[in-house]
């Protein structure tokens, strides 16, 4: 299996995300809160996966477009969203198949931490955004890496691989840790202004049995880091 190739476990991953803490009750609700009122906005969902966030944005009145590197994921998204939504197989590391200044917003949920180099992907995202448009990003929180790997250098961009269980399927995912200042430098160099940095709590409706031990309802925990960026 190639690194970050979801084709081999797309269905298991999508099923897990429908009810799991990290996606269903944490990342997706937080991203939608940050997006706010999207009625009438044209939004590109980068790495859309099986389309749960894309679907929520459409329900909120946005015109949605999405792509993913995984054909299997795009097929699942088409089953969810229907044939009337523009869904494509594409790689964020390649030139994007969209015109200049085509979108009001771009959503990149848990995508950038798979990439070693952010410069070209962010340049392409900036290209397809209108001036004043927003890029909403979620990534693995950079503080977690030195906690889990205490001998690691927090300040180095570092490749690492971890195993995960998705609905009974054990898979290995490869990420790139980068320190916070490297993230923010990449955003500003690509033509973005940082509007919001967020470390939210899980959604209020999160079942208590899904919360980490000792975490009180409504309290934040180290998981993902969120940004809202403005194209300038």
C-alpha positions as CSV (number, residue, x, y, z in Angstrom):
1,X,0.0,0.0,0.0
2,X,1.4,3.4,-0.9
3,X,1.6,6.0,1.9
4,X,-1.7,7.7,2.7
5,X,-3.4,5.6,0.0
6,X,-6.9,5.2,1.3
7,X,-8.2,3.1,-1.5
8,X,-7.4,-0.1,0.4
9,X,-9.5,0.8,3.5
10,X,-11.8,3.6,2.3
11,X,-15.1,1.9,3.4
12,X,-13.7,1.1,6.8
13,X,-12.4,4.6,7.3
14,X,-15.7,6.2,6.2
15,X,-17.7,3.9,8.5
16,X,-15.5,4.7,11.5
17,X,-15.8,8.4,10.9
18,X,-19.5,8.4,11.0
19,X,-19.5,7.7,14.8
20,X,-15.9,8.2,16.0
21,X,-14.8,11.0,18.4
22,X,-12.1,12.5,16.3
23,X,-14.1,13.1,13.1
24,X,-17.8,13.0,13.9
25,X,-17.7,14.8,17.2
26,X,-14.6,16.9,17.0
27,X,-13.1,17.8,13.6
28,X,-16.2,18.1,11.5
29,X,-18.3,20.1,14.1
30,X,-15.4,22.4,14.8
31,X,-14.8,23.0,11.1
32,X,-18.4,23.8,10.4
33,X,-18.5,26.2,13.4
34,X,-15.5,28.0,12.0
35,X,-17.1,28.1,8.5
36,X,-20.1,29.9,9.9
37,X,-22.8,31.0,7.4
38,X,-21.9,29.6,4.1
39,X,-25.1,30.1,2.3
40,X,-24.5,31.0,-1.4
41,X,-20.7,30.5,-1.1
42,X,-18.8,28.4,-3.6
43,X,-16.6,26.0,-1.5
44,X,-13.8,23.6,-2.5
45,X,-13.4,20.6,-0.2
46,X,-9.7,19.5,-0.5
47,X,-9.3,15.8,0.4
48,X,-13.0,15.4,0.7
49,X,-12.9,11.7,1.5
50,X,-16.3,10.1,1.5
51,X,-17.9,13.6,1.6
52,X,-19.4,14.1,5.1
53,X,-18.2,17.6,5.4
54,X,-19.0,18.4,1.8
55,X,-22.6,17.2,2.5
56,X,-23.0,19.3,5.6
57,X,-21.7,22.4,3.7
58,X,-24.2,21.7,0.9
59,X,-27.0,21.3,3.5
60,X,-26.0,24.7,4.9
61,X,-26.6,26.3,1.5
62,X,-23.1,26.3,-0.1
63,X,-22.3,25.3,-3.7
64,X,-19.8,22.5,-3.1
65,X,-17.0,21.0,-5.1
66,X,-14.6,18.4,-3.9
67,X,-11.6,16.2,-4.8
68,X,-9.6,13.4,-3.2
69,X,-6.5,11.5,-4.1
70,X,-8.4,8.2,-3.5
71,X,-10.7,7.0,-6.2
72,X,-12.5,4.7,-3.7
73,X,-13.2,7.7,-1.4
74,X,-14.5,9.8,-4.3
75,X,-16.8,6.9,-5.3
76,X,-18.2,6.9,-1.7
77,X,-18.6,10.6,-1.8
78,X,-20.6,10.3,-5.1
79,X,-22.9,7.7,-3.4
80,X,-23.5,10.2,-0.6
81,X,-23.8,13.4,-2.7
82,X,-25.2,12.2,-6.0
83,X,-24.0,12.9,-9.5
84,X,-24.9,16.6,-9.5
85,X,-21.9,17.5,-7.3
86,X,-18.5,18.1,-9.0
87,X,-16.3,15.5,-7.5
88,X,-12.9,14.6,-8.9
89,X,-9.9,12.4,-8.3
90,X,-6.9,14.8,-7.9
91,X,-3.7,15.2,-5.9
92,X,-3.1,18.3,-3.9
93,X,0.6,18.0,-4.8
94,X,-0.3,18.6,-8.5
95,X,-1.8,21.7,-10.2
96,X,-5.4,21.8,-9.3
97,X,-8.0,21.3,-12.0
98,X,-9.8,24.6,-11.3
99,X,-9.7,28.1,-12.5
100,X,-8.1,31.2,-10.9
101,X,-10.2,32.9,-8.1
102,X,-13.0,30.3,-8.6
103,X,-13.9,29.8,-4.9
104,X,-15.1,31.8,-1.9
105,X,-13.7,29.2,0.6
106,X,-11.5,26.2,0.6
107,X,-11.7,23.6,3.3
108,X,-8.7,21.3,4.0
109,X,-9.7,19.0,6.8
110,X,-6.8,16.8,8.1
111,X,-5.0,16.9,4.8
112,X,-1.8,19.0,5.0
113,X,-0.1,16.9,7.6
114,X,0.3,14.1,5.0
115,X,2.5,16.4,2.9
116,X,6.2,17.1,3.5
117,X,6.2,20.3,1.3
118,X,3.4,22.8,1.7
119,X,4.6,25.5,-0.6
120,X,3.1,24.4,-3.9
121,X,-0.2,23.0,-2.5
122,X,-0.8,26.3,-0.6
123,X,0.1,28.3,-3.7
124,X,-2.4,26.3,-5.7
125,X,-5.1,26.8,-3.0
126,X,-4.3,30.5,-3.0
127,X,-4.6,30.6,-6.8
128,X,-8.2,29.1,-6.9
129,X,-9.4,31.4,-4.0
130,X,-10.8,34.9,-4.5
131,X,-9.1,37.8,-2.8
132,X,-10.7,37.9,0.6
133,X,-11.6,34.2,0.4
134,X,-11.0,31.9,3.3
135,X,-8.9,28.8,3.7
136,X,-10.0,26.6,6.7
137,X,-7.4,24.1,7.8
138,X,-7.2,21.4,10.4
139,X,-4.0,19.4,11.1
140,X,-2.6,17.2,13.8
141,X,-1.7,19.4,16.8
142,X,2.1,19.9,16.7
143,X,2.5,19.6,20.4
144,X,1.4,15.9,20.3
145,X,4.4,14.7,18.4
146,X,7.1,15.5,21.1
147,X,4.7,14.2,23.8
148,X,4.3,10.8,22.1
149,X,8.0,10.8,20.9
150,X,9.9,12.6,23.7
151,X,13.3,12.1,22.0
152,X,12.1,13.8,18.8
153,X,13.1,17.3,17.8
154,X,9.9,19.5,18.0
155,X,11.5,22.1,15.7
156,X,12.3,19.7,12.8
157,X,9.9,18.7,10.0
158,X,9.8,14.9,10.7
159,X,8.2,12.0,8.9
160,X,6.6,9.4,11.1
161,X,4.2,6.4,10.7
162,X,1.5,5.2,13.1
163,X,-1.1,2.4,13.1
164,X,-4.8,3.0,13.5
165,X,-7.8,0.8,13.8
166,X,-10.7,1.6,11.4
167,X,-13.7,-0.6,12.1
168,X,-11.5,-3.6,12.8
169,X,-9.0,-2.9,10.0
170,X,-5.5,-2.0,11.1
171,X,-3.8,0.4,8.8
172,X,-0.6,2.4,8.8
173,X,-0.6,6.2,8.1
174,X,2.4,8.4,7.4
175,X,2.4,12.0,8.5
176,X,4.8,14.9,8.7
177,X,5.2,16.8,11.9
178,X,6.0,20.4,11.6
179,X,6.3,23.0,14.4
180,X,3.8,25.8,14.7
181,X,6.0,28.5,13.4
182,X,6.8,26.5,10.2
183,X,3.0,26.2,9.6
184,X,2.3,29.9,10.1
185,X,5.4,30.9,8.0
186,X,4.1,28.6,5.2
187,X,0.6,30.3,5.3
188,X,1.9,33.8,5.2
189,X,4.5,33.0,2.5
190,X,1.7,31.6,0.3
191,X,-0.4,34.8,0.5
192,X,-2.6,34.2,3.5
193,X,-3.4,36.3,6.6
194,X,-4.1,34.3,9.8
195,X,-7.6,35.2,11.1
196,X,-8.2,32.5,13.7
197,X,-6.2,29.8,15.5
198,X,-8.5,27.4,17.4
199,X,-8.1,24.5,19.9
200,X,-11.8,23.7,20.4
201,X,-13.5,21.2,22.7
202,X,-15.5,18.3,21.3
203,X,-19.1,19.0,20.3
204,X,-21.6,19.3,23.1
205,X,-23.5,16.2,21.9
206,X,-20.4,13.9,22.1
207,X,-21.3,10.7,24.0
208,X,-19.5,10.6,27.3
209,X,-18.1,7.2,26.6
210,X,-16.1,8.5,23.6
211,X,-14.3,11.2,25.6
212,X,-10.8,10.6,26.9
213,X,-10.5,9.5,30.5
214,X,-10.8,12.4,32.9
215,X,-12.0,14.9,30.3
216,X,-14.9,16.9,31.5
217,X,-17.7,17.8,29.1
218,X,-16.9,21.1,27.2
219,X,-13.2,21.0,27.9
220,X,-10.6,21.0,25.2
221,X,-7.9,18.4,24.8
222,X,-4.8,18.1,22.6
223,X,-6.0,16.7,19.2
224,X,-6.2,18.9,16.1
225,X,-5.2,22.5,15.5
226,X,-7.5,24.7,13.4
227,X,-6.8,27.8,11.3
228,X,-9.0,30.3,9.4
229,X,-6.9,32.1,6.8
230,X,-7.8,35.0,4.5
231,X,-6.4,35.2,1.0
232,X,-4.7,38.6,0.5
